[in-house]
């Protein structure tokens, strides 16, 4: 599918806003292109804390681990396009780091328009 078959919608996010959340079902599968600002990409990790000598499990922890920081020109949430229709979930948590962040080129697959979703204001 060529890029011209996508619809464009302008969206803005403030510092601290979560753009995509790992494991959350995408009710309206969208990915974004960052125009201004910076985002932090994180992945949830499960960690087993073990005793250093006998390796006995002390506790399990789940933490967000920073994978990278991304800046203008980066695509966010594109993994949604590779998943079967109706099973779309984001694979990373993406959080806005700079207060002024615009993601003006969000894309929505045209197939969702058949379901009655309108992406234009």
N, CA and C atoms as an extended XYZ file, in Angstrom:
363
Properties=species:S:1:pos:R:3:atomname:S:1:resname:S:1:resid:I:1 pbc="F F F"
N         0.847       -1.159        0.000 N   UNK     1
C         0.000        0.000        0.000 CA  UNK     1
C         0.902        1.234        0.000 C   UNK     1
N         0.627        2.169       -0.886 N   UNK     2
C         1.473        3.353       -0.965 CA  UNK     2
C         1.041        4.383        0.070 C   UNK     2
N         1.953        5.282        0.399 N   UNK     3
C         1.721        6.287        1.427 CA  UNK     3
C         0.534        7.180        1.110 C   UNK     3
N         0.259        7.412       -0.152 N   UNK     4
C        -0.829        8.310       -0.521 CA  UNK     4
C        -2.202        7.753       -0.153 C   UNK     4
N        -2.289        6.482        0.198 N   UNK     5
C        -3.573        5.907        0.557 CA  UNK     5
C        -3.911        6.106        2.038 C   UNK     5
N        -3.032        6.742        2.795 N   UNK     6
C        -3.285        7.017        4.201 CA  UNK     6
C        -3.909        8.393        4.381 C   UNK     6
N        -4.627        8.563        5.483 N   UNK     7
C        -5.210        9.856        5.828 CA  UNK     7
C        -4.318       10.542        6.849 C   UNK     7
N        -4.235       11.864        6.781 N   UNK     8
C        -3.391       12.622        7.692 CA  UNK     8
C        -4.260       13.358        8.702 C   UNK     8
N        -3.830       13.372        9.964 N   UNK     9
C        -4.543       14.085       11.009 CA  UNK     9
C        -3.515       14.698       11.945 C   UNK     9
N        -3.706       15.937       12.311 N   UNK    10
C        -2.786       16.623       13.205 CA  UNK    10
C        -3.179       16.375       14.658 C   UNK    10
N        -2.183       16.036       15.484 N   UNK    11
C        -2.421       15.760       16.895 CA  UNK    11
C        -1.273       16.327       17.701 C   UNK    11
N        -1.564       16.887       18.865 N   UNK    12
C        -0.527       17.401       19.753 CA  UNK    12
C        -0.565       16.691       21.090 C   UNK    12
N         0.592       16.563       21.731 N   UNK    13
C         0.705       15.929       23.035 CA  UNK    13
C         1.554       16.805       23.944 C   UNK    13
N         1.252       16.828       25.238 N   UNK    14
C         2.015       17.597       26.224 CA  UNK    14
C         3.034       16.695       26.914 C   UNK    14
N         3.979       17.317       27.597 N   UNK    15
C         5.005       16.585       28.337 CA  UNK    15
C         4.351       15.612       29.313 C   UNK    15
N         4.825       14.373       29.320 N   UNK    16
C         4.302       13.356       30.214 CA  UNK    16
C         3.172       12.526       29.627 C   UNK    16
N         2.579       12.968       28.521 N   UNK    17
C         1.510       12.185       27.881 CA  UNK    17
C         2.069       10.885       27.320 C   UNK    17
N         1.304        9.814       27.452 N   UNK    18
C         1.667        8.524       26.866 CA  UNK    18
C         1.024        8.458       25.479 C   UNK    18
N         1.844        8.280       24.461 N   UNK    19
C         1.368        8.225       23.077 CA  UNK    19
C         0.915        6.813       22.740 C   UNK    19
N         1.737        5.810       23.054 N   UNK    20
C         1.357        4.407       22.890 CA  UNK    20
C         1.703        3.683       24.178 C   UNK    20
N         0.924        2.660       24.515 N   UNK    21
C         1.157        1.893       25.741 CA  UNK    21
C         1.295        0.425       25.384 C   UNK    21
N         2.405       -0.155       25.806 N   UNK    22
C         2.691       -1.564       25.508 CA  UNK    22
C         1.551       -2.466       25.962 C   UNK    22
N         1.114       -3.334       25.062 N   UNK    23
C         0.086       -4.312       25.378 CA  UNK    23
C        -1.336       -3.803       25.315 C   UNK    23
N        -1.498       -2.494       25.208 N   UNK    24
C        -2.852       -1.930       25.151 CA  UNK    24
C        -3.444       -2.168       23.766 C   UNK    24
N        -4.665       -2.699       23.713 N   UNK    25
C        -5.287       -2.891       22.404 CA  UNK    25
C        -5.539       -1.548       21.734 C   UNK    25
N        -5.279       -1.483       20.466 N   UNK    26
C        -5.481       -0.237       19.713 CA  UNK    26
C        -6.895       -0.233       19.160 C   UNK    26
N        -7.761        0.564       19.769 N   UNK    27
C        -9.137        0.632       19.291 CA  UNK    27
C        -9.192        1.295       17.923 C   UNK    27
N        -8.250        2.186       17.681 N   UNK    28
C        -8.134        2.851       16.394 CA  UNK    28
C        -6.649        2.820       16.021 C   UNK    28
N        -6.183        1.776       15.332 N   UNK    29
C        -4.749        1.623       15.048 CA  UNK    29
C        -4.175        2.824       14.299 C   UNK    29
N        -3.287        3.537       14.972 N   UNK    30
C        -2.671        4.734       14.405 CA  UNK    30
C        -1.177        4.683       14.690 C   UNK    30
N        -0.378        5.156       13.743 N   UNK    31
C         1.025        5.407       14.054 CA  UNK    31
C         1.320        6.865       13.732 C   UNK    31
N         2.418        7.371       14.270 N   UNK    32
C         2.710        8.793       14.229 CA  UNK    32
C         4.093        9.075       13.658 C   UNK    32
N         4.275       10.289       13.159 N   UNK    33
C         5.581       10.800       12.767 CA  UNK    33
C         5.828       12.031       13.636 C   UNK    33
N         6.927       12.037       14.376 N   UNK    34
C         7.222       13.155       15.270 CA  UNK    34
C         7.724       14.343       14.454 C   UNK    34
N         7.112       15.500       14.683 N   UNK    35
C         7.546       16.721       14.005 CA  UNK    35
C         8.433       17.564       14.916 C   UNK    35
N         8.041       17.751       16.167 N   UNK    36
C         8.810       18.537       17.142 CA  UNK    36
C         8.883       17.763       18.447 C   UNK    36
N         9.944       18.011       19.218 N   UNK    37
C        10.045       17.444       20.555 CA  UNK    37
C        10.794       16.129       20.606 C   UNK    37
N        10.631       15.452       21.732 N   UNK    38
C        11.342       14.204       21.974 CA  UNK    38
C        10.455       13.276       22.785 C   UNK    38
N        10.554       11.980       22.505 N   UNK    39
C         9.809       10.961       23.242 CA  UNK    39
C        10.779        9.927       23.797 C   UNK    39
N        10.353        9.279       24.879 N   UNK    40
C        11.115        8.182       25.465 CA  UNK    40
C        10.381        6.893       25.130 C   UNK    40
N        11.114        5.901       24.620 N   UNK    41
C        10.556        4.589       24.291 CA  UNK    41
C        10.965        3.633       25.407 C   UNK    41
N         9.957        2.929       25.982 N   UNK    42
C        10.222        2.018       27.086 CA  UNK    42
C         9.593        0.653       26.827 C   UNK    42
N        10.179       -0.364       27.443 N   UNK    43
C         9.681       -1.744       27.339 CA  UNK    43
C         9.544       -2.279       28.765 C   UNK    43
N         8.429       -2.973       29.036 N   UNK    44
C         8.229       -3.580       30.352 CA  UNK    44
C         9.079       -4.850       30.450 C   UNK    44
N         9.861       -4.928       31.525 N   UNK    45
C        10.731       -6.087       31.720 CA  UNK    45
C        10.383       -6.759       33.048 C   UNK    45
N        10.394       -8.083       33.057 N   UNK    46
C        10.215       -8.855       34.283 CA  UNK    46
C        11.598       -9.266       34.767 C   UNK    46
N        11.859       -9.018       36.032 N   UNK    47
C        13.184       -9.282       36.590 CA  UNK    47
C        13.038      -10.206       37.794 C   UNK    47
N        13.802      -11.283       37.816 N   UNK    48
C        13.852      -12.174       38.972 CA  UNK    48
C        15.017      -11.726       39.848 C   UNK    48
N        14.726      -11.348       41.094 N   UNK    49
C        15.781      -10.967       42.041 CA  UNK    49
C        16.111      -12.214       42.840 C   UNK    49
N        17.378      -12.666       42.710 N   UNK    50
C        17.808      -13.917       43.349 CA  UNK    50
C        18.915      -13.666       44.369 C   UNK    50
N        18.982      -14.550       45.343 N   UNK    51
C        20.041      -14.502       46.353 CA  UNK    51
C        21.374      -14.730       45.644 C   UNK    51
N        22.398      -13.940       45.956 N   UNK    52
C        23.671      -14.054       45.213 CA  UNK    52
C        24.424      -15.362       45.418 C   UNK    52
N        24.149      -16.085       46.516 N   UNK    53
C        24.913      -17.305       46.770 CA  UNK    53
C        24.155      -18.576       46.401 C   UNK    53
N        22.905      -18.701       46.830 N   UNK    54
C        22.192      -19.944       46.564 CA  UNK    54
C        21.198      -19.819       45.405 C   UNK    54
N        21.128      -18.655       44.793 N   UNK    55
C        20.283      -18.392       43.623 CA  UNK    55
C        18.782      -18.560       43.907 C   UNK    55
N        18.407      -18.585       45.184 N   UNK    56
C        16.995      -18.686       45.543 CA  UNK    56
C        16.265      -17.406       45.117 C   UNK    56
N        15.065      -17.593       44.588 N   UNK    57
C        14.261      -16.456       44.148 CA  UNK    57
C        13.778      -15.679       45.363 C   UNK    57
N        14.126      -14.395       45.418 N   UNK    58
C        13.704      -13.530       46.518 CA  UNK    58
C        12.386      -12.843       46.164 C   UNK    58
N        12.322      -12.291       44.959 N   UNK    59
C        11.088      -11.638       44.496 CA  UNK    59
C        11.157      -11.428       42.990 C   UNK    59
N         9.993      -11.172       42.422 N   UNK    60
C         9.896      -10.820       41.004 CA  UNK    60
C         9.520       -9.356       40.921 C   UNK    60
N        10.128       -8.654       39.988 N   UNK    61
C         9.820       -7.236       39.786 CA  UNK    61
C         9.507       -6.998       38.317 C   UNK    61
N         8.633       -6.027       38.096 N   UNK    62
C         8.350       -5.575       36.725 CA  UNK    62
C         8.701       -4.101       36.678 C   UNK    62
N         9.490       -3.720       35.668 N   UNK    63
C         9.944       -2.335       35.539 CA  UNK    63
C         9.914       -1.896       34.090 C   UNK    63
N         9.694       -0.587       33.927 N   UNK    64
C         9.855        0.010       32.603 CA  UNK    64
C        11.337        0.289       32.397 C   UNK    64
N        11.883       -0.210       31.306 N   UNK    65
C        13.282        0.002       30.959 CA  UNK    65
C        13.324        0.880       29.711 C   UNK    65
N        14.100        1.968       29.792 N   UNK    66
C        14.215        2.872       28.649 CA  UNK    66
C        15.025        2.204       27.553 C   UNK    66
N        14.428        2.136       26.358 N   UNK    67
C        15.090        1.553       25.198 CA  UNK    67
C        15.883        2.639       24.471 C   UNK    67
N        15.245        3.791       24.253 N   UNK    68
C        15.909        4.899       23.569 CA  UNK    68
C        15.054        6.156       23.674 C   UNK    68
N        15.625        7.265       23.228 N   UNK    69
C        14.900        8.522       23.083 CA  UNK    69
C        14.809        8.797       21.589 C   UNK    69
N        13.655        9.268       21.148 N   UNK    70
C        13.469        9.513       19.726 CA  UNK    70
C        13.100       10.968       19.497 C   UNK    70
N        13.424       11.463       18.310 N   UNK    71
C        13.296       12.880       17.995 CA  UNK    71
C        12.561       13.065       16.662 C   UNK    71
N        12.458       14.309       16.194 N   UNK    72
C        11.736       14.590       14.948 CA  UNK    72
C        12.161       13.694       13.778 C   UNK    72
N        11.144       13.275       13.016 N   UNK    73
C        11.371       12.412       11.860 CA  UNK    73
C        11.189       10.936       12.165 C   UNK    73
N        11.043       10.585       13.452 N   UNK    74
C        10.891        9.193       13.857 CA  UNK    74
C         9.431        8.762       13.789 C   UNK    74
N         9.205        7.545       13.327 N   UNK    75
C         7.862        6.973       13.281 CA  UNK    75
C         7.617        6.223       14.591 C   UNK    75
N         6.429        6.406       15.170 N   UNK    76
C         6.051        5.781       16.438 CA  UNK    76
C         4.811        4.912       16.221 C   UNK    76
N         4.838        3.669       16.707 N   UNK    77
C         3.666        2.803       16.659 CA  UNK    77
C         3.457        2.069       15.356 C   UNK    77
N         4.457        2.036       14.501 N   UNK    78
C         4.296        1.403       13.186 CA  UNK    78
C         4.118       -0.113       13.274 C   UNK    78
N         4.454       -0.720       14.418 N   UNK    79
C         4.284       -2.167       14.568 CA  UNK    79
C         2.816       -2.578       14.445 C   UNK    79
N         1.927       -1.653       14.663 N   UNK    80
C         0.479       -1.869       14.534 CA  UNK    80
C         0.118       -2.350       13.125 C   UNK    80
N         0.846       -1.883       12.123 N   UNK    81
C         0.531       -2.211       10.733 CA  UNK    81
C         0.828       -3.664       10.378 C   UNK    81
N         1.670       -4.321       11.163 N   UNK    82
C         2.084       -5.684       10.859 CA  UNK    82
C         1.256       -6.737       11.582 C   UNK    82
N         0.283       -6.315       12.361 N   UNK    83
C        -0.505       -7.247       13.152 CA  UNK    83
C        -1.862       -7.506       12.497 C   UNK    83
N        -2.422       -8.691       12.739 N   UNK    84
C        -3.713       -9.030       12.130 CA  UNK    84
C        -4.816       -8.057       12.544 C   UNK    84
N        -5.749       -7.816       11.652 N   UNK    85
C        -6.861       -6.914       11.910 CA  UNK    85
C        -7.644       -7.394       13.132 C   UNK    85
N        -7.911       -6.478       14.046 N   UNK    86
C        -8.639       -6.807       15.261 CA  UNK    86
C        -7.765       -7.274       16.412 C   UNK    86
N        -6.474       -7.505       16.157 N   UNK    87
C        -5.548       -7.969       17.197 CA  UNK    87
C        -4.411       -6.986       17.425 C   UNK    87
N        -4.597       -5.733       17.027 N   UNK    88
C        -3.530       -4.754       17.096 CA  UNK    88
C        -3.247       -4.320       18.532 C   UNK    88
N        -1.985       -4.466       18.953 N   UNK    89
C        -1.518       -3.959       20.241 CA  UNK    89
C        -0.154       -3.310       20.026 C   UNK    89
N         0.117       -2.274       20.810 N   UNK    90
C         1.416       -1.610       20.717 CA  UNK    90
C         2.456       -2.421       21.479 C   UNK    90
N         3.698       -2.412       20.988 N   UNK    91
C         4.763       -3.210       21.588 CA  UNK    91
C         5.655       -2.418       22.531 C   UNK    91
N         5.472       -1.102       22.595 N   UNK    92
C         6.297       -0.250       23.441 CA  UNK    92
C         5.453        0.837       24.085 C   UNK    92
N         5.938        1.365       25.196 N   UNK    93
C         5.340        2.546       25.808 CA  UNK    93
C         6.150        3.745       25.316 C   UNK    93
N         5.471        4.719       24.722 N   UNK    94
C         6.144        5.925       24.228 CA  UNK    94
C         5.562        7.110       24.988 C   UNK    94
N         6.447        7.841       25.693 N   UNK    95
C         6.039        8.965       26.520 CA  UNK    95
C         6.708       10.242       26.028 C   UNK    95
N         5.954       11.325       26.008 N   UNK    96
C         6.470       12.626       25.575 CA  UNK    96
C         7.434       13.166       26.631 C   UNK    96
N         8.615       13.599       26.200 N   UNK    97
C         9.621       14.148       27.106 CA  UNK    97
C         9.657       15.674       27.101 C   UNK    97
N         9.459       16.285       25.961 N   UNK    98
C         9.459       17.737       25.861 CA  UNK    98
C         8.037       18.232       25.917 C   UNK    98
N         7.849       19.371       26.554 N   UNK    99
C         6.506       19.918       26.715 CA  UNK    99
C         5.842       20.243       25.388 C   UNK    99
N         6.588       20.743       24.428 N   UNK   100
C         6.012       21.081       23.129 CA  UNK   100
C         6.342       19.946       22.169 C   UNK   100
N         5.366       19.120       21.903 N   UNK   101
C         5.541       18.005       20.975 CA  UNK   101
C         4.324       17.933       20.085 C   UNK   101
N         4.536       17.982       18.821 N   UNK   102
C         3.430       17.829       17.874 CA  UNK   102
C         3.679       16.586       17.049 C   UNK   102
N         2.689       15.775       16.912 N   UNK   103
C         2.758       14.591       16.074 CA  UNK   103
C         1.731       14.791       14.972 C   UNK   103
N         2.024       15.693       14.043 N   UNK   104
C         0.995       16.135       13.117 CA  UNK   104
C         0.687       15.164       11.999 C   UNK   104
N         1.501       14.193       11.787 N   UNK   105
C         1.296       13.310       10.645 CA  UNK   105
C         0.907       11.917       11.099 C   UNK   105
N        -0.116       11.825       11.957 N   UNK   106
C        -0.564       10.498       12.350 CA  UNK   106
C        -1.301        9.883       11.170 C   UNK   106
N        -1.203        8.604       11.054 N   UNK   107
C        -1.795        7.898        9.927 CA  UNK   107
C        -2.819        6.910       10.438 C   UNK   107
N        -3.843        6.698        9.674 N   UNK   108
C        -4.809        5.667       10.009 CA  UNK   108
C        -5.062        4.843        8.765 C   UNK   108
N        -5.132        3.549        8.955 N   UNK   109
C        -5.392        2.669        7.831 CA  UNK   109
C        -6.801        2.931        7.298 C   UNK   109
N        -6.961        3.045        5.984 N   UNK   110
C        -8.277        3.304        5.412 CA  UNK   110
C        -9.309        2.242        5.751 C   UNK   110
N        -8.899        1.014        6.021 N   UNK   111
C        -9.834       -0.049        6.352 CA  UNK   111
C       -10.688        0.288        7.562 C   UNK   111
N       -10.152        1.114        8.488 N   UNK   112
C       -10.911        1.482        9.673 CA  UNK   112
C       -12.059        2.423        9.337 C   UNK   112
N       -11.983        3.100        8.214 N   UNK   113
C       -13.065        3.988        7.829 CA  UNK   113
C       -14.323        3.192        7.503 C   UNK   113
N       -14.123        1.969        7.028 N   UNK   114
C       -15.265        1.107        6.742 CA  UNK   114
C       -16.032        0.765        8.004 C   UNK   114
N       -15.351        0.850        9.164 N   UNK   115
C       -15.986        0.538       10.440 CA  UNK   115
C       -16.664        1.777       11.031 C   UNK   115
N       -16.703        2.875       10.280 N   UNK   116
C       -17.400        4.067       10.742 CA  UNK   116
C       -16.544        5.007       11.565 C   UNK   116
N       -15.220        4.867       11.524 N   UNK   117
C       -14.352        5.750       12.288 CA  UNK   117
C       -13.907        6.892       11.402 C   UNK   117
N       -14.137        8.104       11.842 N   UNK   118
C       -13.748        9.280       11.071 CA  UNK   118
C       -12.541        9.920       11.723 C   UNK   118
N       -11.433       10.066       11.005 N   UNK   119
C       -10.222       10.606       11.591 CA  UNK   119
C       -10.040       12.090       11.306 C   UNK   119
N       -10.888       12.664       10.509 N   UNK   120
C       -10.759       14.072       10.193 CA  UNK   120
C       -11.673       14.892       11.083 C   UNK   120
N       -11.188       16.063       11.519 N   UNK   121
C       -12.007       16.935       12.374 CA  UNK   121
C       -13.125       17.583       11.583 C   UNK   121
